[in-house]
Amino acid sequence: MDDTMRVRRQLAALLTWSDAHVSFDDAVAGLPAPARGTVPKGLQHSAWQLVEHLRLAQADILEFCVSRRYEAKRWPEDYWPAVAPPTRQAWNASIAGFKKDRRALQRLILNPRRDLLTRVPAGTGQTILREVILAADHTAYHVGQLILVRRALGHWPV
């Protein structure tokens, strides 16, 4: 395996990273449905808002990377949902959508025909490399918030 593919594999792994912090998958596992829409005292968001925000933002980053017809979303309306999930199915669908788009970003990174330093089609100089790092960093930040929400609600091991 050449150095370029090693870098690509490391970037793909970064999206599911759990060496330095909790992974998205672990952060969403086992949270009881009644707690998903609760905003703990002193915090700004519910678990649902954080999970859905992560899905929406990552989907936007993926679209930005691949679509020539990308149109910027409205901030914050298009990135932050209501406090509680409308249904249990919405919670599951949000997690599934996040994981699906994460796999698509990983395929994009691992595709040797894609130059990671090529500018994205609708961007102003951003590269696929930059956007993947942005997605990983954004996820890590909000997963940390999700763990704080779970701890405040008593649904995270100490």
N, C-alpha and C positions, 0 to 999 in steps of 0.2 A: 504494500500500500504506500502510495506516495504522500509527501507532506501535505499537499493540498487536500487530499481526501481525509487525512487525519484531522486537519483543521475543520473541515466540513462536518465530520462526525462529532467533534467536540462541540461545535455550534448547535448541531441538532440535539445533542444531549443536554445542552444548556436549557433548552425549553422544558425539560422534565426534571431538571436538577433537584437533588435533595441532599447533596453533600454538605452544604453550608447552611441550609435552612429547610423548612418543611416544604414538601412538594404541593402543588395544587391538588393532586389526587388525594393525598393524605389529609389535606386541610378541609376538603368537602365531605370526606367519608364519615358516615354515621351520625350526622347532625340530625336530631329529631325534627320532624316537620313543624311542630309548633314554635320552635326556636328560630326558624329560618327568616321570619319577618320581624323579629324583635330587634329594636335598636337599644343596646344597653345604655344606661345612664352614663353620661360623660363621653359617649362615643357618637360618631356622626352617621354611621351606616349600619344597616342590618346585613346579615350574612348573604341574604338574597341579593341585595343591592350590589355587594362586592362581587359575587359570582357572576351576576348578569353583566355588570360593568366590565369585568374581565373578558367575558365572551364577546361583548359588543366591540370593545377596543381591539381585541386580537383579530376579530373578523375584519375590522376596518383596516388594520395594518396589513393583513393578507391581501385584501382587495387593492390597497394602495400599491402593493408590490407587483401585482400582476395585471391590473386593468388599465388600459389606455383611456377608458371612459370614467375613471374614478372621479367621484364628486365628494368634496369634503362634507362631513356631517356637521350638524349644528351642535355647538357646545353650550351648555351641558345636556340639553334635551335628548340628543340621540345617543348619549353614553351612560346615562344614569336612570334606572327604572324606579318605579314606586317602591315603597318600603317592603312590602310583603309580596311573595310570589303569588300569582293568581291561583295556581293549582300545584299539587304535588308533581304533576306531569311537567309543568313549566320548569320546576327546579331540575328535574332529571334531563329535560331537553336542553336546558342551558349548559349543564355539565357536559352532556354528549356533544353539543355544538362546539364548546370550547376545545374538547379533545379532538374532534374532527378537524377543526381549523389548525390546531397545533400540529397534527400529523401532516396536513397540507404544507405548513411552513417547513416542517422537517424534510418533506420530499423536495421542496423547492431548494433548500440548502444542499441536500445530498445529490442533486442533479448536476453531474459534471459538465453539462452543456450550459449551465447558468454561471455567468461570471458574477461572483458576489460583490464585485466592485463596480458593476455596471449601474448606471442611474436607473431608478424605477421610472416607468413610462410617464406617469402623470406628475412626477415630483419636480423639485427645484434643485436637484443635486443630491438627494438622498439615494443611498444604495441599499441593495438587499441586505448586505452585511449590517448596516446601520439599523435597519428596520427589525432584523432578527434580534439584535442586541437590545433594542428598545422594547420589543415584545417580552423578552426574558426579564429585563429589569422591571418593567411595569408589573408583570405578573408577580415577581418576588416581593415587590413593595406591597401590593394589595393582599397577597397571601399572608403577609405579616399582620395586616389589619384584620384579616379574617380570623386568624388565631387569637388576636386580642378580643374580638367579638365573642368567640367561642369560650375563651377563659372567663370573660365577664358574665357570661350566661351559665357558667358551670358545666360546659360541655367540651372541655378539653383536659386531658390528663396533665397534672402538674409536674 
